[in-house]
Amino acid sequence: MLRYLSSDLIVHLIIFQAVILLISIWNIILVRRARRHSQPFNQQSVSILVPARNEELNIAACIQSLLSQRYPDFEVIVLDDSSTDSTFQILQEISQANHNLTVLKGERGPDKHPGKNWACNQLADSARGELLLFTDADTTHHPEMLENITAALEGENADLVTGYPRQVLGSWGEKLLVPFFSWAVLVFFPLGLAYKMRSAIFTTAVGQLMLFRKQVYQSIGGHAGVSRSIVDDLALARKVQENGFRWRVVQAADLISCHMYQTSRQALEGFSKNLFAAFGFRLIPFSFAFLWLAVLFLEPLLILVLLVAGRAPLADPGVLAICLGLSVLVWLIPFIHLALPVWLAFCYPAVVIANGISAARSLWLTLKGELVWKDRVIEPSSWKWL
């Protein structure tokens, strides 16, 4: 057993790391390629839809950036989802000087439904555009965002286009938790295979940027069809895939930035809400994934410490160096692509540990039925073994 843990296991980890490094490189190539399209001659009308709840710190910058889009035919609709701060007042002030901004006051939704889904459902019902772009109130957008994303939709003949914004990171909690999900998608989800599969196992999306053809959105039931889902973006993308429609991921870090959370506490609460839900509340796959991450990236470091202390005589320093070098590359290359701080990639052990803690908290709170987000209690979800 000692020989396997200090020598043979390291070789197996190298093989696995090499595979996921190739997956991440290929994914980056595919994601960049999806952006290389010219605008079609006939540009379709777009409704930009923004749900907002207690976003007084972000909402003005977000809406002004959306109103500044260099696109011939679009509207911006924002729904205030029962905010208790000054979000609605700020929106009203902006709307007085902008005719293509519509501000809605959200209606009370069905009990125990996640508020965002109900808010997005109301937004979609009010939209007149042929295309629907959902984004979050904590994002800011380059003036050419809409032009580039619609070109990708048409050029790829897709029904849904999504992409990962550049994440603005403040506190240490944000730095360690926020980059994890987009990194995991690039590293573990082979997009070239996922595009061709009817199964939704590798399907992904991010709610900060989701551009739908309106007819497709309506045909899969829209947000009303995933009304009880905590991770509505993944649920909608899976419905797109399951119904035989096309989806694509595009490079978006140069077009959109997002400041998801303001504090470490908010980041922990947000990921506690989402992590177990992202696995469909499947206990064994969820537990295995985070245990495997710990083995993959922390076990080689433990062997290094033991080797330096003279407690791992069977370890091969050369093989261990290759393993640790690949570990860094597996984090560094996606972080560069996602416009994340390069130095943070070298802190990957702390990122793995922080997300492991968040995953354990997500599991515990879900099982206890104590998930809360933005002062709303989330209805307990039933979990499964597989």
N, C-alpha and C positions, 0 to 999 in steps of 0.2 A: 504493500500500500504506500509506504514512504517513497519508494522509487517511482511509482506512478504519479503521485502528487507533485514531486519535485522535478521529474524529468519527462515521463511519457505524456502526462497531461499538458505540459507546456507545448509539446509538439502538436498535440491535437488542437490546442488553442490557437497556435500559429496558423494551422490550416483553416480554421473557422474565421479567423481575423482576415486572412487573405481573401476569402470568399466575400465577406461583407464589405471589404475595402473595394473590391471590384464592383460590387452592387452599387455602392455609393458613387463611384466614378461614372458608371454607366447611367445612373439616375440623373446625375448632374448634366451629362451630355444631352439626355432626353429633355430635361426641363428647359435647358437653354435653347434647344432646337425649336421648341414649341412657341417661342417668342419671335422667331424670325419670319414674320409674315407682314405683307403690305396691307394697308387698309383696303377693304373691298370698295367698289365703285358706289354701291348703295349702302350707306351706313344706317343700321336699324336704330330706332329710338330705344333709349335705355332709361329705366327707372332705377335710381340709386336709393336703396332702402336701408335706413339706419334705426335700429331700436336703441333707446337710451334710457338708462335708469341711474340717477345720481351720478351724472358725469359732468358736473359743473367745471371741473378742472380741465377737461379735454374737449368738450363739445364744440366750443367756438372754433378752435384750430381745425378740428375735423371737418366741420361743415363749410368753413371758408375754403379749405383745400378742395372739397368736392365741387363747390360752386365755381371754382377756377379751372375746371377741366376744359381742355381744348377739344371739344367735341360738338358737332352741330345740333344734336337733338337729344337732350337729356333733361330729366327732372330729378330733384332730390326731395325725398319724403322722409321725415324724421318723426318717430312716434315716441312721445314721452311716456315711459312705462311707470306711472305712479311715483315719480321722483319726489323725494322729501327735501331736496336741496333746491338750488336756483336754476336747474337745467332748463325747465320750461320757460322761465322768464328770459333767459339768454337766447333761446331759440326764437321766441317771439320778436325780440329786438332785431335779430338777424333777418328774419323773414320780412320785416317792414321795408327793407331795402333790396330785397331779392325776389322777383316775381316767380322764379322757377324753384323756390323752396316752399314746400308745404309742411306745416307742423300739425301733427295730430295729437290729440289727448287720448291716451290709451283707455280702453274700456276694461272693466273687470272681467277676467277670464274664468274658465272653468276651474273649480277648486282643485288644488294639488297638482295642476299642470305647471311645468316649468315656465316662468313668466316670459322668457325670451321667445319661446315657440309661439305663444299666443300673440305676442307683440309683432313678430314677423308675419304671422298669418294675417293680422289686420293691415300691415303694410302692403302685403301682396294684393289684398283685395282692393286697395286704393290705387294701385299702379296702372298706368296707361301704356307703359313701354312694351315693345316687343321682346326686349331682354330685361331681365331682373338681376341687378347687382346688389347682393347683400354684403354689408360691411359693418364694422363695429364702431362705436362712438369714441373709442380710444385710439383710433388710427388717424394718420395724416397721409395725404396722397399727392404724388407728383402730378403736375398739370397734364402730363401725357399718359397717365395711368389708364384712363378709360379708353383712349385710342389704341393703346397697346393690347389691352386685355380683349377688347372686341375683335381686333385683328387676329389674335390667337384663336379665339372661338371660331371664327370663320375659316381661317387658314387650316386649322386642324379638323374642320368639320365636326366639332364637338358640340355636345349639348350642355355640358357643364365644364367651366374652367375655374380652377382654384390655384392658389399659390401661397407661399409663406413669406409674410412681410419681414422686414428687418425689425428685430425686437430691441426696443430701448430698455436698457437694464440699469436700474438705480441701486437698490439695496442688494446685499449679499444673497438674500433669499431669492430675489429675482434672477440674479446672475447664475445661481446654481440650479434653479428649477425651470425657468422659462424656456431656455434653449432645448431642453431635453426632447420634447415631443417632435419638433421639426427635425432634429438630428436623428431620432429613431426612425422616422419615416424614410429619410434618405439612405440610411444604413441597412435597414432590415426589410424594406418593402421594394421588391424588384418591379419597378413601374412598367417596364417593357412586358413582363409576364402578366402583371395585374391588368393592363389595358385589354389583353386578349382573353382573360378568364371570365366566365360567366359568374363564377363564385365571387362573393364580395369580401373574401378573407383579407385581401391586400388592398382593398379600396380605401382611399383616404381623401380628406378635404379639410379645409380650415375656414371657420366661419368669418374670419376677418376679410376674406375675399372669395366670394362664390358668385360667378356669373352664369345664370341659367337662360336658356331659351324658355320663354314664358309658357309655351304649350307643353314642353317637357316637364317643367316644374308643376304645372297643374295636373298633368297626366299621372304623375307619381304620388299625387295627393298633397304636395307642398308641405309646409310645416304642420298643417292640420293632420297629416298622415303620420307624423312622428311626434305628436303632441306630448307624449309622456317621456320622450327621450331627453336625457341630461346632456348628451353630446349630439346635438341636432345636426351638426355639420357632417359627422361620420354617418349618421343614420340616413340623411338625405343622399349622400354619395353612394351608399350601399343600395338604396332604392333605384338610383340611376343605373347602376351596374346590373342589378337583378332584373331590371326591365329591358335590358338590351340597348340602352343608350350609351353614348360615348362621353367619356370624361378625360380631362387632361390636367396635368400640373404644369404651371409655368413659373419661370423665374420672376419673383416679385420684390426681392429685397431692395432693388433700386427704384421701385415705384411706390411702395407703401412702407410706412414705419408704424409701429404699434407699441404703446406703453401700456401693457396689460394691467399691471398692478403698481401701486404706489409704495407698498411696504413689503417686508418679508412675510409678515403675517397674512396679508392679502394673497400673496403668491402661494403660501402653504394651503390656505383655505381653497383657493381656486383649483389647485392640482389635487387636493383631497376630494373635491367634488367630481373631477373628471377621470382620474386614472383608472379606477376599478370599472367605471361605466364604459370607458373606451374598450375594455375587453368583454363587453356584453355581460358583465357580472359573472364571468366564468372563473371559478376559484382556482382550479388546477392550472390552466394556461397562464393566468395572472401571476400566481405564485411562482411558477416555473420561470417565467420571463425575468422577473427581478432577481431570483436566486441565480439564474444563469448569468445575468449581467454582473453580479458580484463575483462569481467564479471567473468570468472572462477577463475582468479588468482589475480585480483586487487580489486574486490569488497569486499572479506573477509578482506583484509587489511584495506580498508576504514572503514568497520564496526568496526574493532579492534580500530582504531584511535578514532572513535566516542564513542566507549564504554569506553575507557580510559578517554575521555573528559566528560563523563557523558551524552552524547547525544544519546545513543542507549539503552534505558531502557528495550526494549523488546528482546534484544540480549541475547542468552544463552552462557556464557563464555565457558562452557564445550564443547558444540557443535561447537563453533567457533574454539576452540583449535584443535579439531579433523580435521576440515576443513583445517586449516593452516598446521597441521602435514602432512596430505595427499598431500597438495600442494608441500611441500618440497620433499616427497618421489617420487612423479610423475616426478620431475626433477632429483633428486639425483640418483636413480637407473639406468636410461638410461645414465646419464653422467659417472657413474662408468664403465658401459659396453663399452662406446665409448672412454674410456681412456681420458676423459676431466677433467680439474681441478675440484676437488670435491667442493672447496669453491665457484666456479662459480654457482653451482646449488642453493646455498643460495641467489644468486643475481637474482633469476628468475623474480622479478618484473621489474628490469631494462632491462632484456632480452626481456620481453613481450613488454615493452614500446618502446624499440629500434626497434624491428621488426614491431611494429605497425606503427612507423614513416616511416620505410623503405617501408612497404606495401602501405602507402598513397602516398609516392613518386613514387613508381612503377606504381600505378594506374594513377597518374597525368601525368607522363612523357609519358606513353603509349598512353593515350587519346590525348595528344598534339603531338604525333609523334616525340618526342625528345629524344628517347633512343639512347645512344651512348656507345660503348664498344670497348676499345683498339683503339681509334681514328677512329672507323668506325660507321657511322650512320646506325641504324637498321631500316629496313623497317617497317612503321607503321602497326600494326595488327588490324583487325576489332574485336570489342568486342561484347559480347552477354549479355543479361540479365540473362539467365540460361544456 
